[in-house]
Amino acid sequence: MILQVPVGIGIWSQKQVAFAAPSPVLFPIKLGVDNLKNSPFPVKTRRYGRGIRAALTDEIPANALRRKRNPQWRGGFSLGVDLGMARTGLALSKGFAVRPLTVLKLRGEKLEVQLLEIAQKQEADEFIIGLPKSSDGKETPQSNKVRSVAGRLAVRAAQRGWRVYLLDEHGTTQEAVDRMIYMGLSESARQNSGDAYAAVMVLERYFSLSGERTELVLPKSMDLQEKLRRGPAKDIDFFSEE
């Protein structure tokens, strides 16, 4: 099935996948099946504004949603990311336990490469990136910058079968401050670790929502989409019985 869709980075939520760009071209979408009509998933098509076609599906669920559906499901650690102009906070979840990891003072390609290296070391297969929004749920100028970084990271991550998700981070900075004060951290410790604790808040929100309301950043390459559907190589520590 051939649909007319624009070229660009796609955003695939747990309920929606969308592609958008200034000028449309003909481009096949396969969403894990030969066509949408024969999909085994509950799929509908709908138009979301100018130049956007969307298909509702949950073919590539986040780890938290997998665990909600199957408590016995094993595998898949999550890396929370709080992107800033100069500092990026990271948090790690192995299971449902979330802890602050580190703060990176990098930008551009160096940041993206370091994120991938940390994910590899920590055996994470998904990134949960906080997306800045206002109190009324609207995106901000900073949102575009975060989406740009997330889009580039998603291409690199997909080559390994790893996924990049966006999640509304509104309020997480203040939640992080409150958490650090409650823990009795000094002012200097809060300044040094604040971004990492903000990433903790993003991950905790992600798990509290069981992976719902996340957006999967979907590369436009069909080969990379197929790698996402296959996922990363299975860890023998998790799947030794198979």
N, C-alpha and C positions, 0 to 999 in steps of 0.2 A: 504494500500500500504506500503510495507516495502522497505526502502532504506538503503544501506550500508553507514553509516556515522560514523565519529569518535566521541568519548565521550569527552566532554569538555564544557566550557562556550561558548555559541553561541553569535554572534554579529548580530543583526537584524536591518538593516538600513531601512529607509523609502522605499528603493528600493531593499533591499536584506536581506536575512537571511542566515547565514553561521555557520557551526559547524566545529571545527578543533581540532585535538589532535594527538599525535604520532601514536597510534595504533587503527585501526577501528574495530567496532563491529556492529552486526546487531541490529537495534534500530528503532522503528516505529516513523515516523514524521507525525503529523496530522494538523498542521498549521491552526487550527480552522475549518477544514472540514474533512470529512472522508478520502479523498485522494486528491492529487493535481489535478488529472484529472477532478474531479467533482467540483473543486473550483469555486465559483461565482466571484472570483477576477481574474484579468489578471495575470496569473501565468506561468512562464517559469522555466525550470531547466537549470543549466549551471554549469560547473566545473571551479572553481577558484584555479588553482595551485594544488599542491599535497595534497591529502587527504581532500579536501573540496568540499562539494556539496552545492549549493545554490539554493534557490527558491525565485523568485522575487515576492514580495507581499507588500501590505500596510495595512494589516489587523489590525494592532495595531498602529494607527497614534498618533503622539505627539499632545499635546493640541493645539499648535500653528497651526498645519496643520488642526486640526478639526475646528478651528475658521476661517481659510481661506476658507474652504469648506462650512461652515455654520456660517455666522456672528451672527446668533441668538443662537448658541450653548453656553450653560452655564455650568460652573463647571470646576474644575481642575486648581489649582494654581501650579506654577512652582518654584522650588528651584534651583538656579544656584550654582555650586560648583567649586571653584578653588583649586585643591589639591596641597599641597606643602609638602616638606620633614618634616617640623616642624609646619607649619601653614596652615590652610585651610580657605579660604574666602568663605562666603555665601552671596547670594543675593536672593531677593524674588520678584516674580511677581504675582500680583493679577490683572488679566486682562492683559493689556499691559504696565502698570506702573511698572517700575523696580526700586528697591531701595537696597542699601547695607544693610545687616542684621547684621552680626557679623563675628568675626574671631576666629576660634577654634585652640587651641594649644594642640591637641590630636592626637594620632596615633592608628592604629590597631583597635581592637574590640571596644575600648572606643569611637573612632571617629565614627565608623559605628553606634553604638547605639545612640550616641548623634545626628547624622544626622537624624535618624528615629524619635527621640523624637521631634526635631525641626520641621520636616515635619508634624508630627501629630498636633503639637501646631498651626502651620501656615496653616493647612488644604491644604497642597500641596500633589499632587498625582504623581509627577514626579520629577526626579532629572536630571538636565542638567549639566554634568560634562565636564570640559574643557580637551581635549586630546592634550598633547604637540606634535607639529610637527615642522619640519624645514621649512624654507622659500620655499623649493621646494615640500612641501607636504609630505615628508617622515617622518616616525615615528622615535622617538629618544629613547635612553635607558630609559628615564623617562616615555615614553609612556607605556612600559611594566608594570611599577610600578602602574601607574594610572589604567590600565586595570585590574590589579590584585585586587585593592581596589574596583573598579567598579563591578567586578564579584562577590565578596563577598557581597557587598551591594545589588546587584540585587537579590540575593537569599533571603535575609531578606525582601527586599521591596516587592518582588513578593508575599510573604505570605499575604500581605495586599492589593494586587491588584495594587500596585504602580510600576511605570516603572523607569528604569535607562537608560539614553541616554548619548552617548559620542558625542562631537562636537569639531572640530578643534579649538584650542584656540590660534593659532599662532598670535602674535601681540597684544593680549589683555592686556598684562602687560604694554606695552608702551602706549596703548590707555588709560589705567586706570590712568597712571601718567599724561598724557596730560589732562585728564578730571579733575583730582584733582587740577592741577595747574590752569586751567581755572576757577575752582570754588573758587580759592583763599585759599585753605587749606594750613596750615603751614607745614613745613617739618616734624615735629613730628607727626602731624595728618596724613600725607601721609604714614609715616612709619607704623603707627598703623592700618590704614584702607586700605592700598594698596591692600591686598589680597581680601577684600570684594568688592572693586571697580573692581578688575579684574574679579570677579564673575559676577558683573553687566555687564561688557563688553561681557562676554560669553552669558548671557541671552539676551542682546540686539541683538547680532548677531543671536541667535536662532530665535528671533521673526522677525528680518529683512529678514531671509530666510524662514519664515513661517514654521519652523520645518523641512525643507528639509535639506539634507546632515547630518542628525543625524544618529547615530547607536544605535539601541536598544540592550542592553546587555541582552541576553536571557538565563535564567537558563536551564540546560539540563533536569530537572525534568518535566515530562509531566503534573503532577498535578499543578506545579507552572505556567507552560505555560497557562494552562486552567484558572487559577486565573487571569492572566494578560489579557486574552481575555474577561473575565467577568468584570474586572475592580474593583475599590473600591466600597464600598457601597455608594449608592446615598445620597447626602446631602439634607435633606428635605428643607433647606433654598433655594436650587437651584431648586428642583424638587417638590415643594409643590403642584403644579397643578396636578401632576400625581396621 
